[in-house]
Amino acid sequence: MHQTQPSLFAKLMTMFAGVALSGAALAAAPAAASATAAANTATPQVEIKTSMGDIVVELNHEKAPKSVDNFLTYVKAGFYKGTIFHRVIDGFMIQGGGFDEKLKQKKTNPPVPIESQNGLTNNTYTLAMARTGDPNSATSQFFINVSDNDALNYPGRDGFGYTVFGKVIKGQEVVDKIKGVLVDDKGSFQNIPVIPVVIKSATILKTPIQPKM
């Protein structure tokens, strides 16, 4: 069973991030750089360029270390280039990261353990791991919540819920455009965009941006 139709998602389809002074500055610079590097490690940011615009997500390594490391492994490998958002349900979520435009599923790494008990919730514009009915089946697929999906939080209706590991900090308007595209059913795929929404690239930002307040 592939991750196109997670069991809980199917049940919820209707529910609706001077010299002395110079010396002091030089001394402070390494410390500042170290602090920035530490922050980047704790909350790395990834820019997802899509055919409908760019989205920047900030990941929460402290709360979801396994999920974040897993996602970054795919990002660094260029895995997401050419994949699509293959499941879009306005009022619920947009899901992608597993299939190309020909609807061929890409080969993935081993799944990661669920981290849904981390205190992060499936609120609007949060980033979460998609999975099948097996709570420990998450691989490359992810979804962005487009509403506050409390039913996906731990323990959820299946006793596990879904792991949130980040949030959209830029490009919320792009998410809103994607959630509103025309969708249809095609084979085993339901709610698939009629015009493919393609991920052109996903890259780690070397210079993090400041989230909008």
Salt bridges, closest charged atoms under 4 A:
GLU47 OE1 - LYS49 NZ 3.80
ASP54 OD2 - LYS49 NZ 3.06
ASP69 OD1 - HIS61 NE2 2.94
ASP158 OD2 - ARG131 NH2 2.57
ASP176 OD1 - LYS179 NZ 3.78
